[in-house]
Amino acid sequence: MYETRHRWSWTLAVILLAPGLLGTTYKWVDTQGQVHFTDSPPPAGTDYEIIETTRSPSVSPPTPAASAPAPAVESPPLPVAVVAGASRDDARCVDALYQLQVLAGDWRVYRPGPGDDRAYLHDRDRPAEIERLTSERDTSCSDEPDVLASQRRRANELFQALSPGCREAREKLENLQRPTAHSAPSDIEKQEAWISARCPDVSRDGVWLADWILVRHR
């Protein structure tokens, strides 16, 4: 169903999503066992990890111009594969397109297991998984241009919503909301607004997720 000339067009989404989203995050644990994600190194003598990934903004993101209020979100709410009249093939297409974007990156990929367990995809198995998902894409995706465009858009939205950066943003919000954090209400509101605009709360079972890109450990 899916024409050959569209075979590699999904890779463009990775390029379009990449600019301006890369950064460095310091991950460390304090003496009370609380995990922190910060833009600067922790106190001296504290072990930490330096992570590069797509990421959320600092607590105080740039304030938009007064003449340009935040636009209303017009796209349908996620989960992105659940739309009026969507068929099983439509959902399979969106998930396949999304996972092919994940597998196109340099990061490790995994599926969540029980608790905090993760089942990682071995490098030797990646080509076969790409081949399987490509076949599923070709079988499930529409050959009607308008429908295919919608499927690609929803796959891109899913790629952003399930990105490591959005997962980091949600964890940062949880840390801000801890009673012991004594965070300013304005900081919490800014983080909530950023997540609401860029990271819809979705869940997906049985799909590959992109992992952090670990640079070094100290």
Buried (B, 14 or more C-beta within 10 A) or exposed (E): EBEEEBEEEBEEBBEEBEEEBEBEBBBBBEEEEEEBBBEEEBEEEBEBBBBBBBBBBBBEEEEEEEEEEEEEEEEEEBBBBBBEEBEEBBBBBBBBBBBBBBBBBEBBBBBBEEEEEEEEBEEEEBEEBBEEBBEBBBEBBBEEEEEBEBBBBBBBBBBBBBBBBBBBBBBBBEBBEEEEBEBEEEBBEBBBEBBEEBBBEBEBEEBBBBBBBBEEEE
